[in-house]
Amino acid sequence: VLESEVRRLYRGTFLPGCQLPWAGVLRAQLEQSLVAVLLEVAQQSLGQQRWDEAESLLRQCLEVETWQVEGWPTLLESLRLQGKEVERNRLADVARQQFQKAGVPFDTQPTIADKR
């Protein structure tokens, strides 16, 4: 239910073609808010063992903000909990390489409390 509400409220990038400074600032703020909501709802979904919903929300979060460090480990944990080890390992390698290339520390350990 939460996933569908989040998707209903998000209508895409704010004024995607507009290059005015105020639009860029507002766009970034809206994207940060969206990412925060997606992460929070995904955490709740994981806590309620709705793994597929959490996975979907986290993938959407990472589409909006690829460099969202917290989202990656949580997505990887969601995939592990679903038994999708091959996909989890593939994405972990992709993320690790991407972050290392940029010089950003990256840990594949989840930040959620509900670990199994």
PLY file of the C-alpha trace (Angstrom):
ply
format ascii 1.0
element vertex 116
property float x
property float y
property float z
element edge 115
property int vertex1
property int vertex2
end_header
0.00 0.00 0.00
2.77 2.45 0.91
4.64 1.66 -2.28
1.65 2.53 -4.45
1.12 5.79 -2.53
4.74 6.83 -3.02
4.53 6.01 -6.74
1.24 7.91 -7.04
2.72 11.03 -5.45
5.90 11.07 -7.53
5.29 12.45 -10.98
8.85 12.52 -12.27
11.68 15.01 -12.41
10.67 18.59 -11.65
10.95 20.75 -14.80
13.55 18.43 -16.38
14.54 20.76 -19.21
14.67 23.97 -17.20
18.20 25.25 -16.57
17.29 28.20 -14.34
19.19 28.13 -11.03
16.06 28.19 -8.84
14.61 25.20 -10.72
17.82 23.22 -10.24
17.85 23.93 -6.51
14.19 22.99 -6.11
14.69 19.87 -8.27
17.57 18.73 -6.04
15.53 19.36 -2.87
12.56 17.40 -4.23
14.80 14.52 -5.26
16.43 14.46 -1.81
12.98 14.37 -0.20
11.87 11.57 -2.51
14.98 9.51 -1.75
14.45 9.98 2.00
10.82 8.84 1.73
11.71 5.87 -0.48
14.40 4.75 1.98
12.07 5.12 4.96
9.23 3.20 3.31
11.68 0.53 2.10
12.99 0.13 5.66
9.42 -0.31 6.89
8.74 -2.85 4.14
11.83 -4.84 5.10
10.79 -4.73 8.75
7.42 -6.18 7.73
9.11 -8.82 5.55
7.72 -7.39 2.31
10.99 -8.02 0.48
9.75 -7.49 -3.08
8.16 -4.15 -2.20
11.37 -3.02 -0.48
13.40 -4.09 -3.50
11.17 -2.10 -5.85
11.33 1.02 -3.68
15.09 0.80 -3.32
15.58 0.36 -7.05
13.46 3.48 -7.62
15.53 5.32 -5.01
18.75 4.39 -6.78
17.32 5.43 -10.15
16.77 8.91 -8.72
20.08 9.04 -6.82
22.63 6.46 -7.98
25.18 7.64 -5.40
22.80 7.11 -2.49
25.21 5.15 -0.28
22.57 3.92 2.21
20.29 2.57 -0.50
22.77 0.10 -1.99
23.43 -2.08 1.10
19.73 -2.09 1.93
18.87 -3.23 -1.61
21.52 -5.92 -1.38
20.05 -7.11 1.92
16.56 -7.19 0.40
17.84 -9.36 -2.45
19.60 -11.66 0.03
16.42 -12.06 2.06
14.57 -13.02 -1.13
17.19 -15.63 -1.98
18.37 -13.69 -5.05
22.06 -14.27 -4.33
23.25 -14.13 -7.96
21.57 -10.75 -8.53
22.77 -9.53 -5.14
26.38 -10.45 -5.87
26.25 -8.92 -9.34
24.88 -5.62 -8.02
27.33 -5.60 -5.11
30.22 -5.88 -7.57
28.80 -3.12 -9.79
28.25 -0.79 -6.82
31.64 -1.53 -5.28
33.43 -0.78 -8.56
31.39 2.38 -9.15
32.09 3.76 -5.69
35.77 2.76 -5.68
36.28 4.41 -9.07
34.87 7.63 -7.61
36.94 7.29 -4.42
33.84 6.93 -2.25
33.93 4.40 0.62
31.36 1.66 0.11
30.23 -1.06 2.48
27.84 -3.79 1.40
26.57 -4.31 4.93
22.93 -3.27 5.42
21.95 -0.44 7.69
18.67 -2.02 8.75
18.01 -3.49 12.16
16.16 -6.55 10.82
19.05 -8.77 9.73
18.70 -12.52 9.52
0 1
1 2
2 3
3 4
4 5
5 6
6 7
7 8
8 9
9 10
10 11
11 12
12 13
13 14
14 15
15 16
16 17
17 18
18 19
19 20
20 21
21 22
22 23
23 24
24 25
25 26
26 27
27 28
28 29
29 30
30 31
31 32
32 33
33 34
34 35
35 36
36 37
37 38
38 39
39 40
40 41
41 42
42 43
43 44
44 45
45 46
46 47
47 48
48 49
49 50
50 51
51 52
52 53
53 54
54 55
55 56
56 57
57 58
58 59
59 60
60 61
61 62
62 63
63 64
64 65
65 66
66 67
67 68
68 69
69 70
70 71
71 72
72 73
73 74
74 75
75 76
76 77
77 78
78 79
79 80
80 81
81 82
82 83
83 84
84 85
85 86
86 87
87 88
88 89
89 90
90 91
91 92
92 93
93 94
94 95
95 96
96 97
97 98
98 99
99 100
100 101
101 102
102 103
103 104
104 105
105 106
106 107
107 108
108 109
109 110
110 111
111 112
112 113
113 114
114 115
